[in-house]
Amino acid sequence: MTDLRDVVARQRFEQGFTDSDGQTRTVYADYAIHGNTRVIQYVEADPALRGTGAAGTFMQALAEHARAEGLKLAPRCSYAVVWLKRHSQYSDVVA
């Protein structure tokens, strides 16, 4: 696993994970910027990572990043909405 990266030029958060074949695969979330809020448009995991928990690990890293940077997350992606509802310990970062 690599650290979460904010690729500002692409308005994308991304994180790499190693799959069962040793390949590095990516989970990412594209976002729109509204002041200090990042509107999470969707979360996408490489097909090789689906079912491995990588997207949940990514969301945790994203929520922790938002908290550390004083950002709010406004999820529009159904996965992000559900994940944030299930993890109320991050309610302080939800816009």
N, CA, C and O atoms as CSV, one atom per row, in Angstrom:
chain,resi,resn,atom,element,x,y,z
A,1,MET,N,N,0.846,-1.174,0.000
A,1,MET,CA,C,0.000,0.000,0.000
A,1,MET,C,C,0.893,1.239,0.000
A,1,MET,O,O,1.919,1.279,0.678
A,2,THR,N,N,0.490,2.236,-0.762
A,2,THR,CA,C,1.193,3.510,-0.755
A,2,THR,C,C,0.355,4.541,-0.017
A,2,THR,O,O,-0.829,4.327,0.244
A,3,ASP,N,N,0.980,5.652,0.312
A,3,ASP,CA,C,0.255,6.723,0.979
A,3,ASP,C,C,-0.757,7.351,0.032
A,3,ASP,O,O,-0.583,7.344,-1.187
A,4,LEU,N,N,-1.815,7.891,0.619
A,4,LEU,CA,C,-2.814,8.626,-0.137
A,4,LEU,C,C,-2.151,9.859,-0.759
A,4,LEU,O,O,-1.380,10.559,-0.103
A,5,ARG,N,N,-2.462,10.113,-2.028
A,5,ARG,CA,C,-1.941,11.282,-2.722
A,5,ARG,C,C,-3.109,12.143,-3.184
A,5,ARG,O,O,-4.139,11.629,-3.621
A,6,ASP,N,N,-2.939,13.450,-3.083
A,6,ASP,CA,C,-3.905,14.393,-3.635
A,6,ASP,C,C,-3.280,14.927,-4.915
A,6,ASP,O,O,-2.349,15.732,-4.869
A,7,VAL,N,N,-3.787,14.483,-6.048
A,7,VAL,CA,C,-3.283,14.916,-7.351
A,7,VAL,C,C,-4.149,16.107,-7.767
A,7,VAL,O,O,-5.131,15.959,-8.494
A,8,VAL,N,N,-3.761,17.277,-7.291
A,8,VAL,CA,C,-4.567,18.487,-7.442
A,8,VAL,C,C,-4.846,18.803,-8.907
A,8,VAL,O,O,-5.963,19.193,-9.249
A,9,ALA,N,N,-3.862,18.644,-9.768
A,9,ALA,CA,C,-4.025,18.957,-11.193
A,9,ALA,C,C,-5.135,18.129,-11.838
A,9,ALA,O,O,-5.755,18.563,-12.809
A,10,ARG,N,N,-5.383,16.943,-11.298
A,10,ARG,CA,C,-6.438,16.059,-11.841
A,10,ARG,C,C,-7.678,16.049,-10.961
A,10,ARG,O,O,-8.662,15.382,-11.280
A,11,GLN,N,N,-7.636,16.793,-9.840
A,11,GLN,CA,C,-8.699,16.780,-8.843
A,11,GLN,C,C,-9.062,15.336,-8.496
A,11,GLN,O,O,-10.193,14.880,-8.664
A,12,ARG,N,N,-8.029,14.646,-8.000
A,12,ARG,CA,C,-8.181,13.219,-7.703
A,12,ARG,C,C,-7.331,12.847,-6.500
A,12,ARG,O,O,-6.160,13.213,-6.405
A,13,PHE,N,N,-7.948,12.112,-5.584
A,13,PHE,CA,C,-7.207,11.437,-4.520
A,13,PHE,C,C,-6.947,10.034,-5.023
A,13,PHE,O,O,-7.822,9.424,-5.637
A,14,GLU,N,N,-5.747,9.506,-4.770
A,14,GLU,CA,C,-5.467,8.135,-5.197
A,14,GLU,C,C,-4.514,7.464,-4.219
A,14,GLU,O,O,-3.737,8.110,-3.515
A,15,GLN,N,N,-4.607,6.155,-4.207
A,15,GLN,CA,C,-3.757,5.340,-3.339
A,15,GLN,C,C,-3.500,4.019,-4.040
A,15,GLN,O,O,-4.407,3.422,-4.619
A,16,GLY,N,N,-2.254,3.571,-3.980
A,16,GLY,CA,C,-1.882,2.313,-4.607
A,16,GLY,C,C,-1.912,1.156,-3.618
A,16,GLY,O,O,-1.589,1.319,-2.441
A,17,PHE,N,N,-2.297,0.004,-4.105
A,17,PHE,CA,C,-2.351,-1.231,-3.327
A,17,PHE,C,C,-1.748,-2.358,-4.156
A,17,PHE,O,O,-1.843,-2.352,-5.384
A,18,THR,N,N,-1.136,-3.312,-3.494
A,18,THR,CA,C,-0.580,-4.466,-4.181
A,18,THR,C,C,-1.626,-5.569,-4.207
A,18,THR,O,O,-2.166,-5.950,-3.168
A,19,ASP,N,N,-1.911,-6.083,-5.413
A,19,ASP,CA,C,-2.897,-7.150,-5.533
A,19,ASP,C,C,-2.252,-8.516,-5.269
A,19,ASP,O,O,-1.065,-8.595,-4.954
A,20,SER,N,N,-3.025,-9.566,-5.397
A,20,SER,CA,C,-2.544,-10.916,-5.086
A,20,SER,C,C,-1.441,-11.387,-6.030
A,20,SER,O,O,-0.718,-12.330,-5.709
A,21,ASP,N,N,-1.302,-10.744,-7.192
A,21,ASP,CA,C,-0.243,-11.089,-8.144
A,21,ASP,C,C,1.002,-10.219,-7.978
A,21,ASP,O,O,1.946,-10.325,-8.761
A,22,GLY,N,N,1.003,-9.354,-6.953
A,22,GLY,CA,C,2.148,-8.490,-6.719
A,22,GLY,C,C,2.162,-7.215,-7.547
A,22,GLY,O,O,3.134,-6.460,-7.515
A,23,GLN,N,N,1.087,-6.972,-8.288
A,23,GLN,CA,C,0.983,-5.765,-9.110
A,23,GLN,C,C,0.426,-4.611,-8.264
A,23,GLN,O,O,-0.434,-4.824,-7.409
A,24,THR,N,N,0.915,-3.403,-8.506
A,24,THR,CA,C,0.369,-2.236,-7.823
A,24,THR,C,C,-0.846,-1.744,-8.596
A,24,THR,O,O,-0.762,-1.449,-9.788
A,25,ARG,N,N,-1.961,-1.662,-7.909
A,25,ARG,CA,C,-3.231,-1.219,-8.488
A,25,ARG,C,C,-3.703,0.008,-7.716
A,25,ARG,O,O,-3.246,0.258,-6.601
A,26,THR,N,N,-4.609,0.764,-8.302
A,26,THR,CA,C,-5.020,2.034,-7.712
A,26,THR,C,C,-6.496,2.067,-7.354
A,26,THR,O,O,-7.347,1.536,-8.067
A,27,VAL,N,N,-6.772,2.714,-6.216
A,27,VAL,CA,C,-8.122,3.134,-5.848
A,27,VAL,C,C,-8.073,4.655,-5.903
A,27,VAL,O,O,-7.121,5.266,-5.418
A,28,TYR,N,N,-9.096,5.266,-6.490
A,28,TYR,CA,C,-9.090,6.722,-6.584
A,28,TYR,C,C,-10.487,7.298,-6.412
A,28,TYR,O,O,-11.497,6.605,-6.537
A,29,ALA,N,N,-10.501,8.593,-6.120
A,29,ALA,CA,C,-11.752,9.343,-6.024
A,29,ALA,C,C,-11.552,10.671,-6.731
A,29,ALA,O,O,-10.668,11.448,-6.367
A,30,ASP,N,N,-12.364,10.930,-7.732
A,30,ASP,CA,C,-12.349,12.235,-8.386
A,30,ASP,C,C,-13.220,13.173,-7.571
A,30,ASP,O,O,-14.231,12.764,-7.001
A,31,TYR,N,N,-12.814,14.447,-7.521
A,31,TYR,CA,C,-13.553,15.398,-6.702
A,31,TYR,C,C,-13.661,16.750,-7.390
A,31,TYR,O,O,-12.905,17.067,-8.308
A,32,ALA,N,N,-14.619,17.534,-6.923
A,32,ALA,CA,C,-14.757,18.940,-7.297
A,32,ALA,C,C,-14.424,19.754,-6.058
A,32,ALA,O,O,-14.633,19.306,-4.930
A,33,ILE,N,N,-13.908,20.941,-6.278
A,33,ILE,CA,C,-13.514,21.811,-5.167
A,33,ILE,C,C,-14.560,22.900,-4.965
A,33,ILE,O,O,-14.937,23.608,-5.899
A,34,HIS,N,N,-15.022,23.017,-3.710
A,34,HIS,CA,C,-15.922,24.092,-3.296
A,34,HIS,C,C,-15.375,24.643,-1.993
A,34,HIS,O,O,-15.758,24.191,-0.914
A,35,GLY,N,N,-14.476,25.620,-2.088
A,35,GLY,CA,C,-13.819,26.167,-0.894
A,35,GLY,C,C,-12.988,25.083,-0.228
A,35,GLY,O,O,-12.107,24.494,-0.855
A,36,ASN,N,N,-13.272,24.818,1.062
A,36,ASN,CA,C,-12.520,23.775,1.767
A,36,ASN,C,C,-13.243,22.423,1.727
A,36,ASN,O,O,-12.904,21.507,2.476
A,37,THR,N,N,-14.234,22.312,0.850
A,37,THR,CA,C,-14.984,21.055,0.692
A,37,THR,C,C,-14.563,20.366,-0.591
A,37,THR,O,O,-14.406,20.993,-1.638
A,38,ARG,N,N,-14.383,19.057,-0.480
A,38,ARG,CA,C,-14.112,18.235,-1.658
A,38,ARG,C,C,-15.353,17.392,-1.911
A,38,ARG,O,O,-15.707,16.534,-1.103
A,39,VAL,N,N,-16.005,17.639,-3.033
A,39,VAL,CA,C,-17.194,16.892,-3.418
A,39,VAL,C,C,-16.716,15.613,-4.093
A,39,VAL,O,O,-16.186,15.647,-5.203
A,40,ILE,N,N,-16.907,14.498,-3.421
A,40,ILE,CA,C,-16.444,13.202,-3.929
A,40,ILE,C,C,-17.455,12.705,-4.960
A,40,ILE,O,O,-18.558,12.282,-4.615
A,41,GLN,N,N,-17.057,12.766,-6.229
A,41,GLN,CA,C,-17.970,12.406,-7.299
A,41,GLN,C,C,-18.108,10.896,-7.466
A,41,GLN,O,O,-19.201,10.393,-7.725
A,42,TYR,N,N,-17.021,10.192,-7.319
A,42,TYR,CA,C,-17.090,8.729,-7.306
A,42,TYR,C,C,-15.786,8.152,-6.804
A,42,TYR,O,O,-14.729,8.778,-6.882
A,43,VAL,N,N,-15.889,6.941,-6.289
A,43,VAL,CA,C,-14.722,6.174,-5.835
A,43,VAL,C,C,-14.625,4.971,-6.758
A,43,VAL,O,O,-15.617,4.282,-6.997
A,44,GLU,N,N,-13.448,4.723,-7.269
A,44,GLU,CA,C,-13.243,3.617,-8.212
A,44,GLU,C,C,-12.048,2.789,-7.773
A,44,GLU,O,O,-10.974,3.323,-7.495
A,45,ALA,N,N,-12.246,1.489,-7.714
A,45,ALA,CA,C,-11.158,0.560,-7.407
A,45,ALA,C,C,-10.845,-0.255,-8.654
A,45,ALA,O,O,-11.748,-0.679,-9.375
A,46,ASP,N,N,-9.564,-0.467,-8.898
A,46,ASP,CA,C,-9.162,-1.342,-9.991
A,46,ASP,C,C,-9.882,-2.677,-9.800
A,46,ASP,O,O,-9.964,-3.159,-8.670
A,47,PRO,N,N,-10.404,-3.288,-10.861
A,47,PRO,CA,C,-11.141,-4.549,-10.726
A,47,PRO,C,C,-10.385,-5.633,-9.952
A,47,PRO,O,O,-11.009,-6.439,-9.262
A,48,ALA,N,N,-9.062,-5.664,-10.054
A,48,ALA,CA,C,-8.280,-6.684,-9.341
A,48,ALA,C,C,-8.322,-6.482,-7.830
A,48,ALA,O,O,-8.003,-7.403,-7.078
A,49,LEU,N,N,-8.710,-5.295,-7.375
A,49,LEU,CA,C,-8.763,-5.010,-5.935
A,49,LEU,C,C,-10.149,-5.183,-5.340
A,49,LEU,O,O,-10.295,-5.165,-4.118
A,50,ARG,N,N,-11.146,-5.347,-6.153
A,50,ARG,CA,C,-12.515,-5.424,-5.647
A,50,ARG,C,C,-12.683,-6.641,-4.744
A,50,ARG,O,O,-12.255,-7.749,-5.068
A,51,GLY,N,N,-13.315,-6.401,-3.612
A,51,GLY,CA,C,-13.532,-7.471,-2.639
A,51,GLY,C,C,-12.371,-7.681,-1.681
A,51,GLY,O,O,-12.409,-8.592,-0.854
A,52,THR,N,N,-11.333,-6.844,-1.781
A,52,THR,CA,C,-10.160,-7.010,-0.913
A,52,THR,C,C,-10.151,-6.066,0.276
A,52,THR,O,O,-9.301,-6.183,1.158
A,53,GLY,N,N,-11.094,-5.128,0.304
A,53,GLY,CA,C,-11.104,-4.125,1.377
A,53,GLY,C,C,-10.287,-2.890,1.053
A,53,GLY,O,O,-10.195,-1.975,1.871
A,54,ALA,N,N,-9.688,-2.854,-0.141
A,54,ALA,CA,C,-8.843,-1.720,-0.511
A,54,ALA,C,C,-9.637,-0.416,-0.563
A,54,ALA,O,O,-9.130,0.623,-0.140
A,55,ALA,N,N,-10.862,-0.445,-1.069
A,55,ALA,CA,C,-11.658,0.787,-1.155
A,55,ALA,C,C,-11.980,1.324,0.240
A,55,ALA,O,O,-11.967,2.536,0.454
A,56,GLY,N,N,-12.264,0.442,1.177
A,56,GLY,CA,C,-12.517,0.875,2.552
A,56,GLY,C,C,-11.274,1.454,3.194
A,56,GLY,O,O,-11.354,2.453,3.909
A,57,THR,N,N,-10.130,0.845,2.953
A,57,THR,CA,C,-8.867,1.366,3.468
A,57,THR,C,C,-8.579,2.735,2.864
A,57,THR,O,O,-8.105,3.640,3.550
A,58,PHE,N,N,-8.869,2.876,1.576
A,58,PHE,CA,C,-8.720,4.157,0.895
A,58,PHE,C,C,-9.618,5.215,1.527
A,58,PHE,O,O,-9.169,6.330,1.792
A,59,MET,N,N,-10.876,4.876,1.770
A,59,MET,CA,C,-11.809,5.837,2.361
A,59,MET,C,C,-11.356,6.266,3.754
A,59,MET,O,O,-11.495,7.432,4.122
A,60,GLN,N,N,-10.820,5.335,4.520
A,60,GLN,CA,C,-10.313,5.686,5.842
A,60,GLN,C,C,-9.151,6.674,5.720
A,60,GLN,O,O,-9.095,7.665,6.449
A,61,ALA,N,N,-8.230,6.404,4.800
A,61,ALA,CA,C,-7.099,7.303,4.585
A,61,ALA,C,C,-7.584,8.674,4.102
A,61,ALA,O,O,-7.036,9.702,4.499
A,62,LEU,N,N,-8.603,8.689,3.252
A,62,LEU,CA,C,-9.155,9.942,2.749
A,62,LEU,C,C,-9.799,10.745,3.875
A,62,LEU,O,O,-9.595,11.955,3.965
A,63,ALA,N,N,-10.571,10.086,4.729
A,63,ALA,CA,C,-11.211,10.770,5.852
A,63,ALA,C,C,-10.167,11.320,6.827
A,63,ALA,O,O,-10.314,12.431,7.337
A,64,GLU,N,N,-9.135,10.557,7.080
A,64,GLU,CA,C,-8.069,11.013,7.976
A,64,GLU,C,C,-7.296,12.183,7.355
A,64,GLU,O,O,-6.902,13.114,8.057
A,65,HIS,N,N,-7.086,12.130,6.050
A,65,HIS,CA,C,-6.440,13.233,5.338
A,65,HIS,C,C,-7.298,14.500,5.441
A,65,HIS,O,O,-6.787,15.580,5.737
A,66,ALA,N,N,-8.589,14.358,5.198
A,66,ALA,CA,C,-9.492,15.512,5.278
A,66,ALA,C,C,-9.442,16.131,6.668
A,66,ALA,O,O,-9.377,17.352,6.804
A,67,ARG,N,N,-9.471,15.303,7.685
A,67,ARG,CA,C,-9.404,15.794,9.063
A,67,ARG,C,C,-8.094,16.540,9.312
A,67,ARG,O,O,-8.100,17.637,9.872
A,68,ALA,N,N,-6.998,15.961,8.907
A,68,ALA,CA,C,-5.682,16.572,9.138
A,68,ALA,C,C,-5.517,17.892,8.390
A,68,ALA,O,O,-4.828,18.796,8.863
A,69,GLU,N,N,-6.143,18.002,7.234
A,69,GLU,CA,C,-6.006,19.200,6.403
A,69,GLU,C,C,-7.122,20.215,6.628
A,69,GLU,O,O,-7.122,21.277,6.006
A,70,GLY,N,N,-8.069,19.905,7.508
A,70,GLY,CA,C,-9.184,20.816,7.762
A,70,GLY,C,C,-10.169,20.890,6.610
A,70,GLY,O,O,-10.807,21.921,6.396
A,71,LEU,N,N,-10.294,19.798,5.869
A,71,LEU,CA,C,-11.211,19.733,4.733
A,71,LEU,C,C,-12.513,19.055,5.138
A,71,LEU,O,O,-12.570,18.322,6.125
A,72,LYS,N,N,-13.544,19.311,4.363
A,72,LYS,CA,C,-14.815,18.608,4.491
A,72,LYS,C,C,-15.003,17.767,3.235
A,72,LYS,O,O,-14.538,18.127,2.154
A,73,LEU,N,N,-15.686,16.653,3.394
A,73,LEU,CA,C,-16.006,15.776,2.269
A,73,LEU,C,C,-17.513,15.786,2.054
A,73,LEU,O,O,-18.283,15.592,2.994
A,74,ALA,N,N,-17.921,16.011,0.830
A,74,ALA,CA,C,-19.331,15.959,0.454
A,74,ALA,C,C,-19.486,14.813,-0.537
A,74,ALA,O,O,-19.285,14.999,-1.737
A,75,PRO,N,N,-19.842,13.631,-0.046
A,75,PRO,CA,C,-19.910,12.473,-0.939
A,75,PRO,C,C,-21.137,12.510,-1.848
A,75,PRO,O,O,-22.252,12.758,-1.389
A,76,ARG,N,N,-20.926,12.267,-3.114
A,76,ARG,CA,C,-22.015,12.104,-4.081
A,76,ARG,C,C,-22.055,10.663,-4.594
A,76,ARG,O,O,-23.086,10.189,-5.071
A,77,CYS,N,N,-20.940,9.991,-4.489
A,77,CYS,CA,C,-20.818,8.588,-4.873
A,77,CYS,C,C,-21.522,7.741,-3.823
A,77,CYS,O,O,-21.325,7.956,-2.627
A,78,SER,N,N,-22.329,6.791,-4.242
A,78,SER,CA,C,-23.081,5.978,-3.285
A,78,SER,C,C,-22.163,5.198,-2.349
A,78,SER,O,O,-22.488,5.023,-1.175
A,79,TYR,N,N,-21.030,4.731,-2.847
A,79,TYR,CA,C,-20.106,3.997,-1.983
A,79,TYR,C,C,-19.586,4.905,-0.878
A,79,TYR,O,O,-19.569,4.517,0.290
A,80,ALA,N,N,-19.159,6.120,-1.242
A,80,ALA,CA,C,-18.633,7.058,-0.254
A,80,ALA,C,C,-19.706,7.464,0.751
A,80,ALA,O,O,-19.421,7.589,1.942
A,81,VAL,N,N,-20.937,7.671,0.286
A,81,VAL,CA,C,-22.048,8.027,1.183
A,81,VAL,C,C,-22.237,6.934,2.230
A,81,VAL,O,O,-22.286,7.219,3.427
A,82,VAL,N,N,-22.341,5.692,1.783
A,82,VAL,CA,C,-22.571,4.570,2.691
A,82,VAL,C,C,-21.380,4.376,3.628
A,82,VAL,O,O,-21.566,4.166,4.827
A,83,TRP,N,N,-20.168,4.442,3.098
A,83,TRP,CA,C,-18.989,4.235,3.936
A,83,TRP,C,C,-18.939,5.276,5.053
A,83,TRP,O,O,-18.697,4.931,6.210
A,84,LEU,N,N,-19.165,6.535,4.720
A,84,LEU,CA,C,-19.120,7.585,5.742
A,84,LEU,C,C,-20.250,7.452,6.758
A,84,LEU,O,O,-20.057,7.770,7.931
A,85,LYS,N,N,-21.416,6.993,6.337
A,85,LYS,CA,C,-22.511,6.759,7.288
A,85,LYS,C,C,-22.166,5.622,8.247
A,85,LYS,O,O,-22.496,5.689,9.431
A,86,ARG,N,N,-21.515,4.595,7.752
A,86,ARG,CA,C,-21.152,3.445,8.586
A,86,ARG,C,C,-19.982,3.734,9.525
A,86,ARG,O,O,-19.766,3.005,10.493
A,87,HIS,N,N,-19.241,4.777,9.243
A,87,HIS,CA,C,-18.052,5.111,10.036
A,87,HIS,C,C,-18.250,6.489,10.670
A,87,HIS,O,O,-17.607,7.469,10.294
A,88,SER,N,N,-19.150,6.528,11.630
A,88,SER,CA,C,-19.539,7.794,12.248
A,88,SER,C,C,-18.394,8.501,12.961
A,88,SER,O,O,-18.505,9.684,13.283
A,89,GLN,N,N,-17.309,7.799,13.208
A,89,GLN,CA,C,-16.160,8.462,13.830
A,89,GLN,C,C,-15.560,9.534,12.920
A,89,GLN,O,O,-14.734,10.333,13.360
A,90,TYR,N,N,-15.972,9.550,11.660
A,90,TYR,CA,C,-15.519,10.564,10.719
A,90,TYR,C,C,-16.617,11.571,10.377
A,90,TYR,O,O,-16.508,12.284,9.379
A,91,SER,N,N,-17.655,11.638,11.180
A,91,SER,CA,C,-18.764,12.563,10.895
A,91,SER,C,C,-18.314,14.015,10.892
A,91,SER,O,O,-18.955,14.861,10.269
A,92,ASP,N,N,-17.220,14.311,11.582
A,92,ASP,CA,C,-16.717,15.690,11.627
A,92,ASP,C,C,-16.162,16.167,10.291
A,92,ASP,O,O,-15.989,17.370,10.098
A,93,VAL,N,N,-15.880,15.259,9.370
A,93,VAL,CA,C,-15.344,15.681,8.065
A,93,VAL,C,C,-16.413,15.685,6.973
A,93,VAL,O,O,-16.123,16.029,5.827
A,94,VAL,N,N,-17.640,15.307,7.313
A,94,VAL,CA,C,-18.702,15.250,6.332
A,94,VAL,C,C,-19.376,16.619,6.231
A,94,VAL,O,O,-19.806,17.194,7.231
A,95,ALA,N,N,-19.456,17.122,5.003
A,95,ALA,CA,C,-20.097,18.430,4.765
A,95,ALA,C,C,-21.601,18.258,4.712
A,95,ALA,O,O,-22.327,19.233,4.521
